[in-house]
Amino acid sequence: MNELIIDYSGISKIRKIVNVMTGAFLAGFTLYFCITEGIANRYGILFFCAMAGFILSVILLLSNTLWLPGPLLKIDSNIIAVNLPKQGKVAFDWTSVSRVNIGVSYIVFLVNGEKRQRKLDLSVLIYDDVKNVKAKIVEMCEYKNIPYQND
């Protein structure tokens, strides 16, 4: 079974490389002006603009290397990993799911013998992705013999 990954942080690799190169160049360029103006004790507009440029270039570097969010939703034959806004990071495996209720913009997983519920709110996804998620959930339920119903 292939996995379904919903990821909206899809920056292309070329764009990411260009952003990192631009950030590194700007960091070096502005740091040079910060150091030369600081050594000369000239704290004028050039120093403060260079300081602001250095801070912005570091933010650009970090946002393209460290601060990239993971996929919003990952469904495979073993696990369901959710990282949707307002729901936090939740992951549970298919072996604990005993029943599934599928709604218009949500999916409720009844886990641990229907003692607990895990609600998956799909309202933040685009319509095509909601259809794909529901189709994958139905496919996995049929594959693993888990009862499901539409609400």
URDASUL-V695043 format. One record per helix or strand of 2 or more residues. SS is the DSSP state (~ for helix, > for strand). FROM is the first residue (numbers start at 0). LEN is the number of residues. Records with the same first field share a line. If there is no record, write none. Layout:
# URDASUL-V695043
SS = FROM-LEN + FROM-LEN
This chain:
# URDASUL-V695043
> = 3-3 + 72-3 + 78-6 + 87-6 + 96-6 + 105-6 + 115-6 + 146-4
~ = 12-27 + 44-21 + 93-3 + 126-18
